[in-house]
Amino acid sequence: MHNKPIKIATDKFTIDGVKNFMLESKLDDQIMIVTLTNGKTNSITRETLEQLKDCVDKTNQDKEIKGIILTGQNRFFSSGFDLYTFMGFNNRDEAIEFLGFADKVFLDLFICSKPVICAMNGHAAAGGLILAMASDYRLITDHPKIKVGMSEIKIGVPLSVAQSAIMRFGLDSDKKFRDLMYFGDMMDVTTAHQKGIVDELLAPENLINRAKELVKMWIDTPARPFCRLKEELKMETARMIRRRMADTDWQKALDCFFDKQVKDTLAFVQSTME
């Protein structure tokens, strides 16, 4: 199979290998390549999350699909969540519904039964970096202008339950998590590589080929032991996420979206991206 379009039909959209809403999806060498395509910065909307969930579900269900490569278009991998979404919450219930759904999609990606490689073609910030951390391995284009980081603390928005746990798992260190989240600095790709935030720096023309090579290396083995190894590696973190989502009052933190300073900061940041 090579460059075979796929169709994932729902009551809202169809993914069939052409640009459609917030991402593109195609099968290439039996690997699902998912490209974020929303505007200049590939921000993450509700539609992005719905389509990504369908891609993960399709990968889990179809034995012929070997894994997922997650990438972006143009100069960004992803700037994170669409700030208009955050500014548009009318009440806490709307924020709870959106962030609760986002957490479920991040968790689905985190525990996808097949290899997930994040091939960051450009800048990765906030929710974009969380998508990368939910993946099994992170590649990034080696370019001095590309920046990586988490700016939430500077705009007044905390991480949710799943987001925090996935970031901590990916960083493999409470200290790395502290430094990345508390300071909110954006770093170049060389620094990100030195800190273990990304696994490999590559020329842009090699990014997708290397990602495909990794997927095939891990899945094209007798009985596919990678799948069980991944399940064992991530099982406890996934259980903790589900438990905390069910048992803790994480919703209180979402009142931040109705703070005037936060709203003004979100509006300012959005204006710099347009």
LINRA-V698076 format. One record per residue. RES is the residue in three letters. OMEGA is omega in degrees with one decimal (NA if undefined). D_FIRST is the distance of its C-alpha to the first C-alpha in Angstrom with 1 decimal. Layout:
res:RES omega:OMEGA d_first:D_FIRST
res:RES omega:OMEGA d_first:D_FIRST
This chain:
res:MET omega:-178.5 d_first:0.0
res:HIS omega:178.7 d_first:3.8
res:ASN omega:-179.4 d_first:6.9
res:LYS omega:177.5 d_first:6.5
res:PRO omega:175.2 d_first:10.1
res:ILE omega:176.0 d_first:11.5
res:LYS omega:175.4 d_first:15.1
res:ILE omega:-174.3 d_first:17.6
res:ALA omega:172.2 d_first:20.9
res:THR omega:178.9 d_first:24.3
res:ASP omega:-176.5 d_first:27.8
res:LYS omega:-173.1 d_first:27.6
res:PHE omega:173.3 d_first:24.4
res:THR omega:175.0 d_first:20.8
res:ILE omega:-175.8 d_first:18.0
res:ASP omega:175.0 d_first:15.5
res:GLY omega:174.3 d_first:14.3
res:VAL omega:-177.8 d_first:17.8
res:LYS omega:-174.7 d_first:20.9
res:ASN omega:-177.0 d_first:22.6
res:PHE omega:-165.6 d_first:25.5
res:MET omega:176.0 d_first:25.2
res:LEU omega:172.9 d_first:21.6
res:GLU omega:178.9 d_first:18.3
res:SER omega:176.1 d_first:15.0
res:LYS omega:173.4 d_first:11.4
res:LEU omega:178.2 d_first:8.0
res:ASP omega:-175.3 d_first:7.1
res:ASP omega:179.6 d_first:5.4
res:GLN omega:175.8 d_first:5.9
res:ILE omega:179.0 d_first:9.3
res:MET omega:177.4 d_first:11.4
res:ILE omega:-176.4 d_first:13.4
res:VAL omega:-176.7 d_first:16.7
res:THR omega:175.6 d_first:19.2
res:LEU omega:-170.8 d_first:22.9
res:THR omega:-174.6 d_first:24.3
res:ASN omega:173.9 d_first:27.8
res:GLY omega:-176.3 d_first:30.5
res:LYS omega:-170.4 d_first:31.7
res:THR omega:179.2 d_first:31.3
res:ASN omega:179.4 d_first:28.4
res:SER omega:-171.6 d_first:30.8
res:ILE omega:178.2 d_first:29.9
res:THR omega:174.1 d_first:31.1
res:ARG omega:-179.9 d_first:31.1
res:GLU omega:176.0 d_first:28.2
res:THR omega:-177.6 d_first:26.2
res:LEU omega:179.7 d_first:26.9
res:GLU omega:-179.5 d_first:26.0
res:GLN omega:178.0 d_first:22.6
res:LEU omega:177.5 d_first:21.9
res:LYS omega:178.9 d_first:23.1
res:ASP omega:177.6 d_first:20.7
res:CYS omega:178.8 d_first:17.7
res:VAL omega:178.9 d_first:19.1
res:ASP omega:179.8 d_first:19.8
res:LYS omega:179.7 d_first:16.3
res:THR omega:178.3 d_first:15.0
res:ASN omega:-171.8 d_first:17.9
res:GLN omega:-174.6 d_first:17.4
res:ASP omega:-177.7 d_first:13.7
res:LYS omega:-178.3 d_first:13.2
res:GLU omega:-179.3 d_first:9.4
res:ILE omega:-172.7 d_first:10.0
res:LYS omega:-178.1 d_first:11.3
res:GLY omega:-176.4 d_first:13.7
res:ILE omega:166.5 d_first:15.1
res:ILE omega:-178.3 d_first:16.1
res:LEU omega:-178.2 d_first:19.2
res:THR omega:-179.2 d_first:20.6
res:GLY omega:178.7 d_first:22.9
res:GLN omega:174.2 d_first:23.9
res:ASN omega:-171.7 d_first:26.8
res:ARG omega:-178.5 d_first:29.4
res:PHE omega:159.0 d_first:29.0
res:PHE omega:171.8 d_first:26.6
res:SER omega:176.4 d_first:28.9
res:SER omega:-177.9 d_first:32.6
res:GLY omega:-177.0 d_first:32.6
res:PHE omega:174.9 d_first:33.8
res:ASP omega:-174.6 d_first:34.8
res:LEU omega:175.0 d_first:38.6
res:TYR omega:176.4 d_first:39.5
res:THR omega:-179.6 d_first:38.2
res:PHE omega:-179.3 d_first:40.6
res:MET omega:-175.6 d_first:43.4
res:GLY omega:178.5 d_first:42.9
res:PHE omega:178.5 d_first:43.6
res:ASN omega:-179.4 d_first:46.7
res:ASN omega:-176.7 d_first:47.5
res:ARG omega:-178.8 d_first:46.4
res:ASP omega:178.3 d_first:44.7
res:GLU omega:177.3 d_first:42.2
res:ALA omega:179.3 d_first:41.6
res:ILE omega:-178.0 d_first:41.2
res:GLU omega:-177.8 d_first:38.7
res:PHE omega:-176.7 d_first:36.5
res:LEU omega:176.2 d_first:36.7
res:GLY omega:177.7 d_first:36.4
res:PHE omega:178.7 d_first:33.1
res:ALA omega:179.6 d_first:31.9
res:ASP omega:179.6 d_first:32.8
res:LYS omega:179.2 d_first:30.8
res:VAL omega:176.2 d_first:27.7
res:PHE omega:179.1 d_first:28.3
res:LEU omega:177.2 d_first:28.9
res:ASP omega:178.8 d_first:25.7
res:LEU omega:-178.8 d_first:23.8
res:PHE omega:-176.1 d_first:26.0
res:ILE omega:175.4 d_first:25.3
res:CYS omega:-172.4 d_first:21.6
res:SER omega:-179.5 d_first:20.6
res:LYS omega:176.9 d_first:17.6
res:PRO omega:174.3 d_first:18.1
res:VAL omega:179.5 d_first:19.0
res:ILE omega:175.8 d_first:19.5
res:CYS omega:179.6 d_first:21.7
res:ALA omega:-174.7 d_first:21.4
res:MET omega:-177.4 d_first:24.7
res:ASN omega:-176.5 d_first:24.8
res:GLY omega:-175.8 d_first:28.4
res:HIS omega:178.0 d_first:31.3
res:ALA omega:-177.4 d_first:30.9
res:ALA omega:171.4 d_first:33.8
res:ALA omega:-178.3 d_first:35.0
res:GLY omega:175.4 d_first:32.3
res:GLY omega:178.5 d_first:29.7
res:LEU omega:175.6 d_first:30.7
res:ILE omega:174.3 d_first:30.8
res:LEU omega:179.2 d_first:27.1
res:ALA omega:-178.9 d_first:26.6
res:MET omega:176.3 d_first:28.8
res:ALA omega:178.7 d_first:27.0
res:SER omega:-178.4 d_first:23.9
res:ASP omega:-175.8 d_first:23.7
res:TYR omega:-172.2 d_first:23.9
res:ARG omega:173.9 d_first:25.1
res:LEU omega:176.9 d_first:24.4
res:ILE omega:176.3 d_first:26.4
res:THR omega:-179.3 d_first:27.0
res:ASP omega:-179.5 d_first:30.1
res:HIS omega:-173.6 d_first:32.5
res:PRO omega:-177.7 d_first:36.2
res:LYS omega:-178.4 d_first:36.2
res:ILE omega:-179.4 d_first:33.6
res:LYS omega:-179.1 d_first:35.3
res:VAL omega:176.5 d_first:34.4
res:GLY omega:-179.4 d_first:36.6
res:MET omega:-173.6 d_first:38.0
res:SER omega:-172.1 d_first:40.8
res:GLU omega:-175.9 d_first:41.6
res:ILE omega:-178.2 d_first:45.0
res:LYS omega:179.0 d_first:46.1
res:ILE omega:173.1 d_first:45.4
res:GLY omega:-177.2 d_first:46.7
res:VAL omega:178.6 d_first:43.6
res:PRO omega:173.4 d_first:42.9
res:LEU omega:176.0 d_first:39.7
res:SER omega:-178.3 d_first:38.9
res:VAL omega:-177.1 d_first:38.7
res:ALA omega:-179.0 d_first:34.9
res:GLN omega:179.5 d_first:34.8
res:SER omega:-177.1 d_first:37.6
res:ALA omega:179.9 d_first:36.2
res:ILE omega:177.2 d_first:32.8
res:MET omega:-178.9 d_first:34.4
res:ARG omega:177.5 d_first:36.8
res:PHE omega:-177.5 d_first:34.1
res:GLY omega:179.8 d_first:32.0
res:LEU omega:175.7 d_first:35.2
res:ASP omega:-179.8 d_first:36.4
res:SER omega:175.2 d_first:40.0
res:ASP omega:179.7 d_first:42.5
res:LYS omega:177.4 d_first:44.1
res:LYS omega:177.5 d_first:40.9
res:PHE omega:179.0 d_first:40.4
res:ARG omega:-175.5 d_first:44.1
res:ASP omega:-178.9 d_first:44.0
res:LEU omega:-174.0 d_first:40.8
res:MET omega:-174.8 d_first:42.0
res:TYR omega:-176.7 d_first:45.8
res:PHE omega:175.8 d_first:45.9
res:GLY omega:-177.3 d_first:43.0
res:ASP omega:171.2 d_first:42.6
res:MET omega:-175.7 d_first:39.6
res:MET omega:176.8 d_first:38.8
res:ASP omega:-172.5 d_first:37.0
res:VAL omega:178.4 d_first:33.8
res:THR omega:177.1 d_first:35.9
res:THR omega:178.7 d_first:38.1
res:ALA omega:177.8 d_first:35.2
res:HIS omega:179.2 d_first:33.7
res:GLN omega:-179.5 d_first:37.1
res:LYS omega:178.9 d_first:37.5
res:GLY omega:178.4 d_first:34.2
res:ILE omega:171.9 d_first:32.9
res:VAL omega:-174.7 d_first:29.9
res:ASP omega:-177.5 d_first:28.4
res:GLU omega:171.3 d_first:27.4
res:LEU omega:-174.3 d_first:28.4
res:LEU omega:169.5 d_first:26.1
res:ALA omega:-175.3 d_first:26.2
res:PRO omega:-178.5 d_first:24.3
res:GLU omega:-179.0 d_first:21.9
res:ASN omega:-169.8 d_first:20.9
res:LEU omega:-175.4 d_first:20.5
res:ILE omega:178.5 d_first:16.8
res:ASN omega:177.0 d_first:15.8
res:ARG omega:177.7 d_first:18.4
res:ALA omega:178.0 d_first:17.1
res:LYS omega:179.0 d_first:13.6
res:GLU omega:179.7 d_first:15.5
res:LEU omega:178.5 d_first:17.6
res:VAL omega:-178.3 d_first:15.0
res:LYS omega:179.9 d_first:13.4
res:MET omega:-175.6 d_first:17.0
res:TRP omega:-173.7 d_first:18.2
res:ILE omega:-177.0 d_first:15.7
res:ASP omega:178.5 d_first:14.5
res:THR omega:178.9 d_first:18.0
res:PRO omega:176.3 d_first:19.7
res:ALA omega:174.9 d_first:20.4
res:ARG omega:-179.6 d_first:19.2
res:PRO omega:177.8 d_first:22.8
res:PHE omega:-174.7 d_first:21.8
res:CYS omega:178.7 d_first:21.7
res:ARG omega:178.5 d_first:25.2
res:LEU omega:178.9 d_first:26.5
res:LYS omega:179.1 d_first:25.4
res:GLU omega:179.8 d_first:27.1
res:GLU omega:-177.7 d_first:30.2
res:LEU omega:-171.7 d_first:30.4
res:LYS omega:-172.8 d_first:30.2
res:MET omega:-175.4 d_first:31.9
res:GLU omega:177.9 d_first:35.4
res:THR omega:178.7 d_first:34.7
res:ALA omega:177.6 d_first:32.8
res:ARG omega:179.8 d_first:35.8
res:MET omega:178.8 d_first:38.2
res:ILE omega:-179.2 d_first:36.4
res:ARG omega:-178.9 d_first:36.5
res:ARG omega:-178.4 d_first:40.1
res:ARG omega:176.7 d_first:41.3
res:MET omega:-178.3 d_first:39.7
res:ALA omega:-167.2 d_first:41.6
res:ASP omega:-177.1 d_first:44.9
res:THR omega:-178.8 d_first:45.7
res:ASP omega:-177.1 d_first:47.1
res:TRP omega:-175.8 d_first:44.4
res:GLN omega:-177.7 d_first:45.1
res:LYS omega:-177.7 d_first:48.3
res:ALA omega:-175.7 d_first:46.7
res:LEU omega:174.8 d_first:45.1
res:ASP omega:178.8 d_first:48.6
res:CYS omega:-176.6 d_first:47.9
res:PHE omega:-178.7 d_first:46.1
res:PHE omega:174.5 d_first:49.5
res:ASP omega:-175.7 d_first:51.4
res:LYS omega:-180.0 d_first:52.7
res:GLN omega:178.8 d_first:52.1
res:VAL omega:178.7 d_first:48.5
res:LYS omega:179.8 d_first:48.0
res:ASP omega:179.7 d_first:49.7
res:THR omega:177.2 d_first:47.6
res:LEU omega:-180.0 d_first:44.3
res:ALA omega:179.4 d_first:45.5
res:PHE omega:-179.6 d_first:46.4
res:VAL omega:178.8 d_first:43.1
res:GLN omega:-178.7 d_first:41.2
res:SER omega:179.3 d_first:43.5
res:THR omega:-177.3 d_first:42.6
res:MET omega:-173.5 d_first:38.9
res:GLU omega:NA d_first:39.5
